[in-house]
Amino acid sequence: MRGILLLALCLLLSSPAIAAERFKYDSIDTIETMQKYIRKHFPIGSTREAVQKAFVTQGRGSLRHHPSQKGVEKYLYDINLCKYYVWRWNIAADYDAEGKLQQAYVNGLPVFSDAPAWKPMQIGTRVGKTSLARMSRDWPQATKGAKQVFYMLLDLDGNYDTVDDQSLLGAGPSRADPANFGTLVSYNEVDPWRSVFDDDLADDVYEYKGDCRPADAKYLSKTIMEPQHGILK
């Protein structure tokens, strides 16, 4: 009897339910929830390997390195919300020389309020003609709705090939749910490279794993208004 109990205990401890939960982008539906997840599982000082294991290896996010800033990278994961809106997770991370996490960002918004975060360069630090332009990010997969999302881009030297002197102003939904986009999130002085408007392509655009029928019923005969950026009413 004792041997049977010992065997049962071993099987229980080796059960997938007891093992560490595998990270999935689709299991998180709001920006706030993603920020809380990172604070809980990846505090300041976490290793690059641990962060990549979750967001790249387990979550199947697309790893992209910053074109000019050493130790800065991001993980992209795009979800086609029933063809109404393409939700982008842009999880960016700043690491020190030893590969330890110094700051994380969810769609351009800093996760740790008590740690240094990216700030836009000040006027006058770059030589050139400052420009402010209305820009768009195309999402052709959103055939029923927001095939374009718009934002304002400030570029200090007028050269759009240099990204370190750029910041943007835009807005987007707070929930990755086609039947309930949540509230409007304002992005003010956000780094374009770390944002939802970033032009970098992910390896794939994944289909929404939930039920599209509630969204189809809600938006039947309705269209997305451009200023709402995917917030349907």
C-alpha positions as CSV (number, residue, x, y, z in Angstrom):
1,M,0.0,0.0,0.0
2,R,2.9,2.3,0.9
3,G,4.5,1.6,-2.5
4,I,1.3,2.5,-4.3
5,L,0.9,5.8,-2.4
6,L,4.6,6.7,-3.2
7,L,4.0,5.9,-6.9
8,A,0.9,8.1,-7.0
9,L,2.8,10.9,-5.3
10,C,5.6,10.7,-7.9
11,L,3.0,10.8,-10.8
12,L,1.3,13.7,-9.3
13,L,4.5,15.7,-8.9
14,S,5.5,15.0,-12.5
15,S,2.0,16.0,-13.8
16,P,1.9,18.9,-16.3
17,A,-0.5,20.7,-14.0
18,I,2.3,20.8,-11.4
19,A,4.9,21.9,-13.8
20,A,5.5,25.6,-14.5
21,E,2.8,27.0,-16.7
22,R,3.8,27.6,-20.3
23,F,3.5,31.3,-21.4
24,K,0.9,32.0,-24.1
25,Y,0.2,35.5,-25.5
26,D,-3.3,34.5,-26.2
27,S,-4.0,33.9,-22.5
28,I,-3.5,37.6,-21.7
29,D,-6.2,39.9,-23.0
30,T,-5.3,43.4,-21.6
31,I,-2.3,45.7,-21.5
32,E,-2.6,46.0,-17.8
33,T,-2.6,42.2,-17.3
34,M,0.5,41.8,-19.4
35,Q,2.3,44.5,-17.3
36,K,1.3,42.6,-14.1
37,Y,2.5,39.3,-15.6
38,I,5.9,40.8,-16.3
39,R,6.2,42.4,-12.9
40,K,5.4,39.1,-11.2
41,H,7.5,36.7,-13.3
42,F,10.4,39.0,-14.6
43,P,11.4,41.6,-12.0
44,I,14.4,43.9,-12.5
45,G,17.5,41.8,-12.8
46,S,15.9,38.8,-14.5
47,T,18.1,37.2,-17.1
48,R,17.7,37.7,-20.9
49,E,17.5,33.9,-21.2
50,A,14.6,33.7,-18.9
51,V,12.7,36.5,-20.6
52,Q,13.4,35.0,-24.1
53,K,12.3,31.6,-23.0
54,A,8.8,32.9,-22.2
55,F,8.2,35.4,-24.9
56,V,10.1,33.8,-27.8
57,T,10.5,30.0,-27.1
58,Q,7.2,29.3,-25.3
59,G,5.1,32.2,-26.7
60,R,6.5,32.0,-30.2
61,G,7.1,35.7,-30.4
62,S,9.4,37.2,-33.0
63,L,12.7,38.4,-31.7
64,R,14.0,41.7,-33.1
65,H,17.1,43.6,-32.0
66,H,17.2,47.4,-31.9
67,P,19.0,48.8,-34.9
68,S,21.3,51.1,-32.9
69,Q,20.8,50.6,-29.1
70,K,22.9,47.8,-27.6
71,G,21.2,45.5,-25.2
72,V,17.7,46.5,-26.4
73,E,15.3,44.0,-28.1
74,K,11.6,43.3,-28.5
75,Y,9.3,40.4,-29.0
76,L,6.4,40.7,-31.4
77,Y,3.2,38.7,-31.5
78,D,0.3,39.7,-33.8
79,I,-3.3,38.4,-33.4
80,N,-5.9,38.9,-36.1
81,L,-9.0,39.7,-34.1
82,C,-11.7,38.1,-36.4
83,K,-10.5,40.4,-39.2
84,Y,-11.7,43.6,-37.4
85,Y,-8.4,44.6,-35.9
86,V,-4.8,43.2,-35.7
87,W,-3.7,43.3,-32.1
88,R,0.0,43.7,-31.6
89,W,1.9,42.7,-28.6
90,N,5.2,44.5,-28.6
91,I,7.2,43.5,-25.5
92,A,10.4,45.4,-25.4
93,A,13.3,44.9,-23.0
94,D,16.4,46.9,-21.9
95,Y,19.3,44.8,-20.7
96,D,22.6,45.8,-19.1
97,A,26.0,44.6,-20.2
98,E,25.5,41.4,-18.2
99,G,22.2,40.6,-19.9
100,K,20.1,41.5,-16.8
101,L,16.7,43.2,-17.3
102,Q,16.7,46.9,-16.5
103,Q,13.3,47.9,-17.9
104,A,10.5,46.3,-19.9
105,Y,7.7,47.9,-22.1
106,V,4.3,46.7,-23.1
107,N,3.4,48.4,-26.4
108,G,5.7,51.2,-25.6
109,L,4.5,51.8,-22.0
110,P,7.1,51.2,-19.3
111,V,6.4,48.3,-16.9
112,F,8.5,49.4,-13.9
113,S,7.8,52.9,-12.6
114,D,10.8,52.9,-10.3
115,A,13.4,52.1,-13.0
116,P,14.9,54.3,-15.8
117,A,12.9,54.2,-19.0
118,W,13.3,55.5,-22.6
119,K,12.6,59.2,-23.1
120,P,12.4,61.1,-26.4
121,M,15.5,63.1,-27.3
122,Q,15.2,66.8,-26.6
123,I,14.8,69.4,-29.4
124,G,18.2,70.7,-30.5
125,T,20.1,67.5,-29.8
126,R,20.0,66.5,-33.5
127,V,21.0,68.6,-36.5
128,G,18.3,68.9,-39.1
129,K,14.7,70.1,-39.7
130,T,12.3,68.8,-37.2
131,S,9.1,67.3,-38.7
132,L,5.7,66.3,-37.4
133,A,3.8,64.1,-39.8
134,R,0.6,62.1,-39.8
135,M,1.6,58.5,-40.4
136,S,-0.2,55.2,-40.8
137,R,0.5,51.5,-40.1
138,D,-1.1,49.1,-42.6
139,W,-2.8,45.9,-41.4
140,P,-4.3,44.3,-44.6
141,Q,-5.4,41.3,-42.6
142,A,-8.1,43.3,-40.9
143,T,-10.4,43.1,-44.0
144,K,-13.6,43.9,-42.0
145,G,-12.3,46.9,-40.1
146,A,-9.1,48.7,-39.3
147,K,-6.8,48.1,-42.2
148,Q,-4.9,51.2,-41.3
149,V,-4.1,52.8,-37.9
150,F,-2.9,56.4,-37.7
151,Y,-0.6,58.3,-35.4
152,M,1.5,61.4,-35.3
153,L,5.3,61.0,-35.7
154,L,7.8,63.6,-34.4
155,D,11.3,63.3,-36.0
156,L,13.9,65.8,-34.7
157,D,16.3,65.7,-37.7
158,G,13.8,65.0,-40.5
159,N,15.6,61.8,-41.4
160,Y,13.1,58.9,-41.0
161,D,16.0,56.3,-41.3
162,T,17.3,57.4,-37.9
163,V,15.0,56.1,-35.2
164,D,16.7,57.3,-32.0
165,D,15.2,60.8,-32.3
166,Q,11.6,59.8,-33.0
167,S,8.5,59.8,-30.8
168,L,4.9,59.4,-31.5
169,L,1.4,60.3,-30.4
170,G,-1.4,57.8,-31.0
171,A,-4.2,55.7,-29.5
172,G,-5.4,52.1,-29.5
173,P,-7.6,49.6,-27.7
174,S,-6.8,48.2,-24.3
175,R,-8.2,44.7,-24.8
176,A,-7.4,41.9,-27.3
177,D,-11.0,40.9,-27.6
178,P,-12.9,41.6,-30.9
179,A,-16.3,41.9,-29.1
180,N,-14.9,44.2,-26.4
181,F,-12.0,46.4,-27.3
182,G,-12.0,48.0,-23.8
183,T,-11.0,51.6,-23.3
184,L,-8.9,53.9,-25.4
185,V,-5.2,53.9,-24.6
186,S,-3.3,57.1,-25.3
187,Y,0.3,56.7,-26.4
188,N,2.0,60.0,-25.7
189,E,5.8,60.5,-26.5
190,V,6.2,56.7,-27.1
191,D,9.2,55.2,-28.9
192,P,7.8,54.1,-32.3
193,W,10.1,51.1,-32.4
194,R,8.6,49.8,-29.1
195,S,5.0,50.7,-30.1
196,V,2.0,49.0,-31.7
197,F,2.5,51.2,-34.8
198,D,6.0,49.8,-35.4
199,D,6.5,48.8,-39.1
200,D,8.6,45.7,-38.3
201,L,7.0,42.5,-39.4
202,A,6.5,39.6,-37.1
203,D,7.1,36.1,-38.4
204,D,3.4,35.4,-38.5
205,V,0.0,36.9,-37.8
206,Y,-1.9,34.4,-35.7
207,E,-5.7,33.9,-35.8
208,Y,-7.8,34.8,-32.7
209,K,-8.4,31.6,-30.7
210,G,-11.7,32.8,-29.3
211,D,-15.2,32.8,-30.7
212,C,-15.8,35.4,-33.5
213,R,-19.6,35.1,-33.5
214,P,-20.2,37.7,-30.7
215,A,-18.1,40.2,-32.6
216,D,-19.8,39.5,-35.9
217,A,-23.2,39.9,-34.2
218,K,-22.2,43.2,-32.6
219,Y,-20.6,44.8,-35.6
220,L,-23.0,43.6,-38.3
221,S,-23.6,46.5,-40.7
222,K,-21.2,48.7,-38.8
223,T,-17.8,50.1,-39.8
224,I,-14.7,51.2,-37.9
225,M,-14.4,55.0,-37.8
226,E,-10.8,56.0,-38.4
227,P,-10.3,58.3,-35.3
228,Q,-11.4,55.4,-33.0
229,H,-8.5,53.2,-34.1
230,G,-10.4,50.0,-33.8
231,I,-12.6,51.0,-30.9
232,L,-16.0,49.9,-32.2
233,K,-19.3,51.3,-30.8
